[in-house]
């Protein structure tokens, strides 16, 4: 291995020059042509209007020691330093830190570029989004290629891109490939960062949007980052990148639930579905508010759950931790509301219930008033942040709160832990009936996940480095990154106690950062509002964990429309939701859905058919399914090829057979060496399911 080189265990090698720029790269023993020096660089957004200043590359020294490379660099005229350590192994692991030496707040876009000439390579952003790299263009570039952060103003909308100023990647990995060669650049989501993965003819680049401030106690005037580089199977591109990523970080995708199915509230009499055909709904999990029954499910509810095959660990205690309501008479200004919060917190005004539906679960008003003031957000104008004005059901404002437990006490995290989810403490009591699960309400835009928090005393206690507002160059934090700190700890507490964790999550951002701490996701949006690409992104973000959509009024009404949508979701292993008018279709659909989804989604199908989308579930005969989807309007007959070597079945001694189990139909595939091939026919906008069996 050349001097100042680091490599993976398999096929990728990276070499740095003495000053820290990239001097060489090789893949599969082939030297890759470089398009420039690459390395670490930084662009600063300057206050007060976000003007960009390109400070260029960090230059310094590289030292090799113990199989690692250490880079120490600086840009003296910019008062910036950067250090990084590169480790080999399964992947090249780069961990670094940028430091300000001026004592000022800094808004820094810190990048690393692997300057491999990629013109003519295939770039992949998602399983549905790929282009050939051309000179002069940076990928991604289309508006729908990104997720968005940084909401300003009242109201909320999942896809209101015009009101979100920060772009980030849809997935924590991207891939480029040419022929059999493939490379992936990825960001480990162990701790949240605003990041962007991109490709161009000049190479692969990762950029972190980091806010650096001297007031942060844990890392004053510093911000850390991490990314990884690794080879992938060029034939499978981003799917191979996903498969390897899951293997590198299995703890991020290891769930505690194995059942897949619909989610429904079945406990409270006023919310309980009618008993007729309840068993047909395919309910795998139930969530409800057990606050009023001392955290336990009533015996009648437990019996009902058992009749549906649900145990206490399939039942979840539901509460909303991330937000609260505050009474707001007409004409109230945000300044007046903030003053009222402060007056109540300081005991200068009587503490009221703060509006209906606060979900504080018996917490004394004086305590909740202090916690609300200590945890409320400040927006880019220095005013109280609110999600939307005059929430109609409760004649008040819906306020987002910071759940960072490091805030001065009392804080919103304390209220959530000590009052809303205090029943975790009862799980070890003899005879406790459950539920043995917790459900976090609205980990999404309803609770302000994508809002930016400019409150200085909140920035002081962060566990996660700040980011910045690109419009102003001011340091701030994503509200959801505050909440991640509490979610991580609360979920670990529940898992240690033997429970499970669920949340209704309507944003891919929350799936990316919160997904590692959730076991079940409830989408709470109409499934037919989602493109196939978006469903694929959600599945890749959650790995094989259960995902369910709502039924009821949010599901299609007619039988034909319901079946069409349910079978589309089947391709991604997502439950369609219970709808009592569709009991017959659910009775027919849900047993197959559960068999397929519980076999376990895998990112690489090792099967291809031109014009058809294929997802694989399971990895051994008798528990291996291919969901083959025709996304177009017209019927399509295509030659299907299944790679038995990729599936690890090339040396299978027994006879392998493929059956079309849904809709049932004859399909003939013949084996030739390590491949099974034959024609598969799929009607327009339909999914067929094939099962691979032995003997």
C-alpha positions in Angstrom: 0.0 0.0 0.0 1.3 3.4 -1.0 2.4 6.0 1.6 -0.5 8.0 3.2 -3.0 5.4 1.9 -6.0 3.9 3.6 -8.2 1.1 2.3 -11.2 -1.0 2.8 -10.9 -4.7 3.4 -12.2 -5.4 -0.1 -11.7 -3.2 -3.1 -11.3 0.5 -2.4 -8.1 2.6 -1.6 -7.7 6.3 -1.0 -4.4 8.1 -0.9 -3.7 11.6 0.4 -0.9 13.9 -0.5 1.3 15.3 2.3 -0.8 18.5 2.4 -4.1 16.8 2.7 -5.5 16.9 -0.9 -6.4 13.6 -2.6 -3.5 12.1 -4.5 -5.0 8.9 -5.7 -7.9 6.4 -5.5 -8.2 2.8 -6.7 -11.1 0.4 -7.0 -10.8 -3.3 -7.7 -7.1 -2.7 -8.3 -7.9 -0.2 -11.0 -6.6 3.4 -10.6 -9.4 5.9 -10.9 -8.7 9.1 -12.9 -8.8 12.2 -10.7 -10.5 15.4 -11.8 -8.9 17.7 -9.3 -7.2 17.9 -5.9 -10.4 17.4 -3.8 -10.0 17.2 0.0 -11.6 19.4 2.6 -13.0 22.9 1.9 -15.3 25.4 3.4 -17.8 28.1 2.3 -19.1 30.5 4.9 -22.5 32.2 5.0 -22.1 35.7 6.4 -24.5 37.6 8.5 -26.8 39.4 8.1 -27.9 38.4 4.6 -26.3 35.1 4.0 -23.7 36.3 1.6 -21.4 33.4 0.6 -17.6 33.6 1.0 -15.6 30.7 -0.4 -12.5 30.2 1.8 -11.2 27.4 -0.4 -9.4 24.2 0.7 -7.8 23.4 4.1 -4.1 22.8 3.7 -2.0 21.1 6.3 -0.2 17.9 7.2 -1.0 14.2 6.9 0.5 11.7 9.3 0.1 7.9 9.2 0.0 5.9 12.4 -1.5 2.7 13.5 -3.2 2.0 10.2 -4.9 5.4 10.3 -4.4 8.7 8.6 -4.6 12.0 10.5 -5.0 15.3 8.8 -4.5 18.7 10.5 -5.2 21.7 8.4 -6.1 25.4 8.6 -7.1 28.4 6.6 -5.4 31.1 8.8 -6.9 34.1 7.0 -10.4 32.7 7.8 -9.5 31.8 11.4 -10.5 28.2 10.8 -8.9 24.9 11.6 -9.9 21.4 10.7 -8.7 18.0 11.8 -9.8 14.6 10.6 -9.0 10.9 11.1 -9.4 8.3 8.4 -9.7 4.7 9.3 -9.8 1.6 7.1 -11.9 -1.6 7.5 -15.3 -2.4 6.1 -15.4 1.2 4.9 -13.2 4.2 5.0 -14.5 6.0 8.1 -13.7 9.8 8.2 -14.3 11.6 11.5 -13.5 15.2 11.7 -14.0 18.5 13.5 -14.0 22.1 12.3 -12.9 24.9 14.8 -13.2 28.6 14.8 -10.3 30.6 16.4 -11.9 34.0 16.2 -14.5 33.6 19.0 -17.4 34.6 16.7 -20.5 32.7 15.5 -19.7 31.0 12.2 -22.1 29.5 9.5 -19.9 27.0 7.7 -20.6 24.6 4.9 -17.8 22.1 5.3 -17.2 19.7 2.4 -15.0 16.8 1.4 -14.7 15.9 -2.3 -13.4 12.6 -3.6 -12.2 14.0 -6.9 -12.8 11.0 -9.1 -13.7 11.9 -12.7 -17.3 10.7 -12.9 -18.4 11.9 -16.4 -20.3 9.0 -17.9 -20.9 7.2 -14.6 -24.5 6.5 -13.4 -25.5 8.5 -10.3 -28.3 7.2 -8.1 -30.2 9.3 -5.5 -33.0 6.8 -4.8 -34.1 3.5 -6.2 -36.2 5.4 -8.7 -33.8 8.3 -9.5 -30.7 7.9 -11.6 -28.9 9.9 -14.3 -25.7 9.7 -16.3 -23.3 12.3 -15.0 -22.6 15.1 -17.4 -20.0 17.9 -17.2 -21.3 21.2 -15.8 -24.1 19.7 -13.6 -24.2 18.9 -9.9 -26.5 16.0 -8.9 -29.0 16.2 -7.3 -30.5 19.3 -8.8 -34.3 18.9 -9.4 -36.6 20.3 -6.6 -37.9 16.9 -5.9 -34.5 15.4 -5.4 -34.2 16.9 -1.9 -35.7 17.0 1.5 -36.2 20.4 3.0 -35.6 22.0 6.4 -36.0 25.5 7.9 -39.8 26.3 7.8 -40.6 30.0 8.5 -44.0 31.5 9.1 -47.3 30.1 10.3 -49.0 26.9 9.1 -47.4 23.7 8.0 -47.3 21.5 4.9 -45.3 18.4 4.1 -44.2 19.5 0.7 -44.3 23.3 0.8 -40.8 23.6 -0.5 -41.0 27.3 -1.2 -41.0 28.0 2.5 -38.1 25.8 3.5 -34.6 27.3 3.0 -32.4 24.3 3.7 -31.9 21.3 1.3 -30.7 17.9 2.5 -30.4 14.5 1.0 -33.4 12.0 0.8 -31.3 9.1 1.9 -28.1 8.9 4.0 -26.2 7.3 1.1 -25.7 7.8 -2.6 -24.0 5.8 -5.2 -22.2 6.1 -8.5 -21.4 3.2 -10.9 -19.8 2.4 -14.2 -19.9 -1.1 -15.5 -19.2 -3.4 -12.5 -17.5 -0.7 -10.5 -19.5 1.2 -7.9 -18.8 3.6 -5.0 -21.0 4.9 -2.2 -20.7 8.0 -0.1 -22.7 7.9 3.1 -23.5 9.7 6.3 -24.0 7.6 9.5 -27.2 8.9 11.2 -25.9 8.2 14.7 -26.2 11.9 15.4 -28.1 14.4 13.3 -26.4 16.8 11.0 -27.7 18.9 8.1 -25.9 17.1 5.2 -26.0 16.9 1.5 -24.5 14.2 -0.7 -23.8 15.1 -4.3 -22.0 14.1 -7.5 -20.5 15.8 -10.5 -18.0 15.2 -13.2 -15.4 16.4 -10.7 -16.3 13.8 -8.0 -18.4 12.8 -5.0 -18.9 15.4 -2.3 -20.4 15.5 1.2 -21.3 18.9 2.7 -22.2 19.5 6.3 -24.0 22.8 7.2 -22.5 23.5 10.6 -23.1 26.3 13.0 -20.2 27.0 15.2 -20.6 29.2 18.3 -18.5 29.8 21.5 -21.7 29.6 23.7 -22.1 25.8 23.2 -20.8 24.3 26.4 -19.9 20.8 25.2 -18.0 21.9 22.1 -17.4 25.7 22.2 -16.4 27.1 18.8 -16.3 23.5 17.4 -18.5 21.2 15.3 -17.9 17.5 14.5 -18.8 15.5 11.4 -18.5 12.0 10.0 -18.9 10.3 6.7 -17.9 7.0 5.1 -16.8 5.8 1.7 -17.1 2.2 0.4 -17.3 0.1 -2.7 -20.6 -1.3 -3.9 -21.8 -3.7 -6.6 -22.1 -1.5 -9.6 -24.9 -3.6 -11.0 -27.1 -2.7 -8.1 -25.9 0.8 -7.3 -27.8 2.4 -4.5 -29.5 -0.8 -3.5 -26.1 -2.3 -2.9 -25.2 0.9 -1.0 -28.2 0.4 1.2 -27.5 -3.3 1.8 -23.9 -2.6 2.9 -25.0 0.4 5.0 -27.4 -1.7 6.9 -24.7 -4.3 7.5 -22.3 -1.6 8.7 -24.8 -0.1 11.2 -27.3 -2.9 12.1 -28.2 -1.2 15.3 -29.8 1.6 13.4 -32.3 -0.8 11.7 -32.8 -3.5 14.3 -36.4 -3.4 15.4 -38.1 -5.1 18.3 -41.3 -5.9 16.4 -41.7 -8.8 14.0 -45.4 -8.6 13.2 -46.6 -6.5 10.3 -50.2 -5.3 9.9 -52.6 -2.5 10.5 -52.7 -0.2 13.5 -56.0 0.7 15.2 -57.3 2.1 18.5 -59.4 -0.7 20.1 -59.4 0.1 23.8 -61.6 3.1 24.7 -65.3 2.3 24.1 -65.8 5.6 22.3 -63.0 4.8 19.9 -63.3 1.1 19.6 -64.2 -0.1 16.1 -67.5 -2.0 15.7 -67.0 -5.7 16.5 -68.4 -7.0 13.2 -65.5 -8.1 11.0 -63.0 -6.6 13.4 -61.0 -9.8 13.0 -60.7 -9.2 9.2 -58.9 -5.9 9.7 -55.4 -7.4 10.0 -54.7 -5.4 13.1 -51.1 -6.0 14.4 -50.8 -3.1 16.8 -53.1 -1.0 18.9 -52.4 2.5 20.3 -54.5 4.5 22.7 -54.5 6.9 25.7 -54.2 4.9 28.9 -53.7 8.0 31.0 -57.1 7.7 32.6 -56.7 4.1 33.5 -53.4 4.5 35.5 -51.4 3.4 32.5 -53.0 0.0 32.3 -55.2 -1.5 29.6 -58.6 -2.4 31.0 -59.2 -6.2 31.2 -61.9 -5.9 28.5 -59.4 -4.3 26.2 -56.8 -7.0 26.9 -59.4 -9.7 26.1 -60.4 -8.0 22.9 -56.7 -7.6 21.9 -56.1 -11.3 22.6 -59.0 -12.3 20.5 -57.2 -10.5 17.6 -53.9 -12.1 18.3 -52.4 -9.1 20.1 -50.6 -9.2 23.3 -49.7 -6.5 25.8 -46.4 -5.8 23.9 -48.5 -5.0 20.8 -50.4 -2.2 22.6 -49.0 1.3 22.9 -49.7 4.2 25.3 -50.1 7.3 23.2 -49.2 10.9 24.1 -47.9 14.0 22.3 -44.6 15.1 23.7 -43.3 17.6 21.1 -45.9 20.3 21.4 -48.5 22.0 23.6 -51.5 24.3 23.3 -51.7 27.8 24.8 -54.9 29.9 25.1 -54.7 32.7 22.6 -57.6 35.2 22.5 -58.1 36.9 19.2 -55.6 39.7 18.6 -52.9 38.2 20.7 -49.4 39.0 19.4 -46.4 36.7 19.6 -44.7 39.3 21.8 -47.7 39.3 24.2 -47.8 35.5 24.2 -44.1 35.2 25.1 -44.6 37.8 27.9 -47.6 35.8 29.2 -45.5 32.5 29.2 -42.7 34.3 31.1 -45.1 35.9 33.6 -46.7 32.6 34.4 -43.4 30.8 34.7 -42.1 33.4 37.1 -45.3 33.4 39.2 -46.3 36.9 38.2 -49.5 35.7 36.6 -51.8 32.8 37.5 -50.9 29.5 35.8 -53.9 28.2 33.9 -54.5 25.1 31.9 -52.7 26.7 29.0 -55.5 25.7 26.7 -57.3 22.4 26.1 -55.6 19.2 25.0 -52.2 20.0 26.5 -51.7 16.4 27.3 -49.7 17.2 30.4 -51.4 14.3 32.2 -52.1 15.8 35.6 -48.9 17.9 35.8 -49.5 20.9 38.1 -50.1 24.1 36.1 -47.3 26.0 37.8 -44.8 23.3 36.9 -46.0 23.1 33.3 -45.9 26.9 33.0 -42.2 27.0 33.9 -41.4 24.1 31.6 -43.2 25.7 28.7 -41.3 28.9 29.0 -38.0 27.2 29.5 -38.6 25.0 26.4 -40.4 27.3 23.9 -38.6 28.3 20.6 -37.4 31.6 19.3 -37.7 32.2 15.6 -35.5 34.1 13.1 -37.2 37.4 14.1 -36.6 36.9 17.8 -40.2 36.1 18.4 -42.1 33.1 19.9 -42.2 30.3 17.4 -45.6 28.9 16.7 -46.8 26.2 14.3 -50.1 27.6 13.4 -52.3 30.4 14.5 -55.6 29.9 16.4 -55.8 26.1 16.2 -59.6 25.9 15.6 -60.5 22.9 17.8 -59.0 24.4 21.0 -59.1 28.2 20.5 -55.4 28.5 21.1 -52.0 28.4 19.5 -50.1 25.1 18.8 -46.6 25.8 20.1 -43.6 23.6 19.3 -41.3 22.8 22.2 -37.6 21.8 22.6 -37.4 18.3 24.2 -33.7 18.5 25.0 -33.4 17.2 28.6 -30.3 19.3 29.1 -32.4 22.5 29.3 -32.8 24.1 32.7 -35.5 22.3 34.8 -38.3 22.2 34.7 -38.4 21.5 31.0 -40.6 19.9 28.4 -38.6 16.7 28.4 -39.1 16.4 32.2 -42.9 16.8 31.7 -42.9 14.1 29.0 -40.8 11.7 31.1 -42.3 12.3 34.5 -45.9 12.7 33.5 -46.8 11.7 30.0 -44.8 8.4 29.8 -44.3 7.7 33.5 -46.0 4.4 33.2 -42.8 2.8 31.9 -41.9 2.6 35.6 -44.9 0.2 36.2 -43.8 -2.3 33.5 -41.9 -4.4 36.0 -44.8 -4.5 38.5 -46.2 -8.0 39.0 -49.6 -8.3 37.3 -49.2 -5.2 35.2 -51.5 -5.7 32.2 -49.8 -3.3 29.8 -49.5 -1.7 27.4 -45.8 -2.4 27.1 -45.3 0.1 24.4 -45.2 3.9 24.0 -46.4 5.9 21.0 -45.1 9.4 20.3 -47.6 11.5 18.6 -46.7 13.7 15.6 -43.0 13.4 15.2 -43.4 15.7 12.1 -44.4 19.1 10.9 -47.4 19.2 13.2 -45.0 19.5 16.1 -42.6 21.7 14.2 -39.8 19.2 13.4 -38.4 21.3 10.5 -38.5 24.7 12.4 -35.3 26.5 13.2 -34.6 27.5 16.8 -32.5 30.7 17.4 -32.8 30.7 21.2 -29.3 31.3 22.5 -29.7 29.5 25.9 -31.0 26.5 24.0 -27.9 26.4 21.8 -25.7 26.5 24.9 -26.8 23.0 26.1 -26.9 21.1 22.7 -25.7 17.6 22.3 -25.7 18.0 18.5 -23.8 20.7 16.7 -25.9 23.6 15.4 -26.7 24.5 11.8 -27.5 27.9 10.3 -30.1 29.8 8.4 -28.7 30.3 4.9 -30.9 33.4 4.3 -29.2 35.2 7.2 -26.0 33.3 8.1 -27.2 33.1 11.7 -26.5 30.1 13.8 -29.5 28.1 15.0 -30.7 24.5 15.4 -33.3 22.3 13.7 -36.1 21.7 16.3 -36.2 18.0 15.5 -32.5 17.7 16.3 -33.3 19.0 19.8 -36.1 16.4 20.1 -33.8 13.6 18.9 -31.8 13.9 22.1 -34.9 13.1 24.2 -36.2 10.4 21.8 -32.9 8.6 21.9 -32.9 8.4 25.7 -36.6 7.6 26.1 -36.6 4.9 23.5 -33.5 3.3 25.1 -35.4 3.4 28.4 -38.4 1.7 26.9 -36.3 -1.0 25.2 -34.4 -1.8 28.3 -37.7 -2.3 30.1 -38.8 -4.7 27.4 -41.2 -2.3 25.6 -41.5 -1.1 22.1 -41.7 2.3 20.5 -44.1 3.6 17.8 -44.7 7.1 16.3 -46.9 8.6 13.6 -44.3 10.0 11.3 -45.2 12.0 8.2 -41.8 13.3 7.3 -38.9 11.4 5.8 -36.6 13.7 7.8 -38.0 12.3 11.0 -37.7 8.7 9.7 -34.1 9.3 8.9 -33.1 10.7 12.2 -35.7 9.2 14.5 -36.1 5.9 12.7 -33.2 4.2 14.6 -35.1 4.7 17.8 -38.5 3.6 16.6 -39.9 0.1 16.1 -43.1 0.8 14.2 -44.1 3.8 12.0 -47.6 5.0 11.3 -47.7 7.3 8.3 -51.0 9.1 9.0 -51.3 10.4 5.4 -53.3 9.1 2.4 -51.2 6.5 0.7 -52.3 7.6 -2.7 -50.6 11.0 -2.1 -47.3 9.2 -2.2 -45.3 8.4 -5.4 -43.7 5.0 -5.7 -40.3 6.7 -5.3 -41.4 8.2 -2.0 -42.7 4.9 -0.7 -39.3 3.4 -1.7 -37.4 6.2 0.2 -39.5 5.5 3.3 -38.8 1.8 3.1 -35.1 2.4 2.7 -35.0 4.8 5.7 -36.8 2.3 8.0 -35.2 -0.9 6.7 -37.5 -3.9 7.4 -39.4 -2.3 10.3 -43.2 -2.2 10.2 -44.8 0.7 8.4 -48.6 1.2 8.2 -50.9 3.7 6.6 -54.3 4.8 8.0 -57.5 3.4 6.7 -61.0 4.8 7.4 -61.8 8.0 5.5 -58.2 8.3 4.3 -58.4 5.1 2.3 -60.1 4.8 -1.1 -63.8 4.2 -1.0 -64.5 1.9 -3.9 -63.4 -1.8 -3.8 -61.4 -1.4 -7.0 -59.6 1.7 -5.9 -58.9 0.2 -2.5 -57.5 -3.0 -3.9 -55.3 -1.1 -6.4 -53.8 1.0 -3.6 -53.4 -1.9 -1.2 -51.6 -3.9 -3.8 -49.3 -1.0 -4.5 -48.4 -0.8 -0.8 -47.9 -4.5 -0.8 -44.9 -4.0 -3.1 -43.2 -2.0 -0.3 -44.4 -4.1 2.6 -46.6 -1.4 4.0 -50.0 -2.0 5.6 -53.0 -0.3 3.9 -55.0 0.5 7.1 -58.3 -0.9 8.4 -61.5 0.1 6.7 -64.6 -1.7 7.8 -66.5 -1.2 4.5 -63.6 -3.2 2.9 -63.7 -6.1 5.3 -63.9 -8.7 2.5 -60.9 -7.3 0.7 -58.9 -7.0 3.9 -59.7 -10.6 4.8 -58.3 -11.7 1.5 -55.3 -9.2 1.5 -53.9 -9.1 5.0 -52.7 -12.8 5.5 -50.6 -12.5 2.3 -49.4 -9.1 3.3 -48.2 -10.3 6.7 -46.5 -13.3 5.2 -44.6 -11.1 2.7 -43.7 -8.3 5.1 -42.7 -10.5 8.0 -40.3 -12.4 5.7 -38.3 -9.2 5.9 -37.7 -6.6 3.2 -34.2 -6.7 1.5 -32.8 -3.8 -0.5 -31.3 -5.9 -3.4 -33.9 -8.1 -5.1 -31.3 -10.0 -7.2 -34.1 -10.1 -9.8 -34.7 -8.0 -12.9 -37.5 -7.6 -15.5 -37.4 -4.7 -17.9 -40.0 -2.1 -17.2 -41.0 -3.6 -13.8 -40.2 -2.6 -10.3 -39.1 -5.5 -8.0 -38.8 -5.7 -4.3 -37.6 -8.7 -2.4 -38.8 -10.0 1.0 -36.9 -12.8 2.7 -33.8 -14.8 1.8 -34.6 -18.5 1.9 -37.0 -20.8 -0.1 -40.3 -21.0 1.6 -39.9 -17.5 3.0 -38.7 -15.6 -0.1 -41.1 -13.4 -2.1 -40.7 -11.1 -5.0 -43.2 -8.3 -5.3 -43.2 -7.3 -9.0 -44.9 -4.1 -9.8 -46.0 -2.5 -13.1 -46.1 1.3 -12.4 -47.5 2.0 -15.9 -51.0 2.0 -17.2 -50.7 -0.7 -19.8 -50.2 -4.5 -19.2 -46.6 -5.6 -19.6 -45.0 -9.0 -20.2 -41.3 -9.0 -19.4 -38.6 -11.6 -19.1 -37.7 -12.1 -15.4 -34.3 -13.2 -14.4 -33.5 -14.3 -10.8 -29.9 -14.4 -9.8 -29.5 -17.5 -7.6 -25.9 -16.7 -6.9 -26.8 -13.3 -5.5 -29.4 -14.9 -3.3 -26.9 -17.5 -2.1 -28.9 -20.3 -3.7 -26.7 -21.3 -6.6 -25.5 -24.4 -4.9 -29.0 -25.4 -3.7 -29.2 -29.2 -4.1 -33.0 -29.3 -4.1 -35.4 -28.2 -6.9 -36.3 -24.6 -6.7 -39.8 -23.6 -7.9 -41.5 -20.2 -8.4 -45.2 -19.8 -7.9 -47.3 -16.7 -8.5 -49.3 -16.5 -5.3 -51.1 -13.2 -5.9 -53.1 -13.0 -7.9 -52.9 -16.7 -8.4 -51.7 -17.5 -11.9 -49.4 -19.9 -13.7 -45.8 -18.8 -14.2 -43.0 -20.8 -15.7 -39.4 -20.1 -14.9 -36.6 -22.4 -16.0 -33.2 -22.9 -14.4 -30.0 -22.4 -16.3 -27.0 -22.6 -14.1 -27.2 -19.9 -11.5 -30.3 -18.2 -13.0 -34.0 -18.7 -13.0 -35.7 -17.0 -15.9 -39.1 -16.8 -17.7 -41.9 -14.4 -18.6 -43.9 -12.6 -16.0 -47.1 -10.7 -16.9 -48.3 -7.8 -14.9 -51.4 -5.7 -15.6 -51.1 -2.0 -15.5 -50.8 -0.4 -12.0 -50.7 -3.9 -10.5 -48.4 -5.9 -8.3 -47.9 -9.6 -8.6 -46.3 -11.6 -5.8 -44.0 -14.6 -6.6 -42.9 -17.1 -4.0 -39.7 -19.1 -4.3 -39.9 -22.5 -2.8 -37.8 -25.6 -2.6 -38.7 -29.2 -3.5 
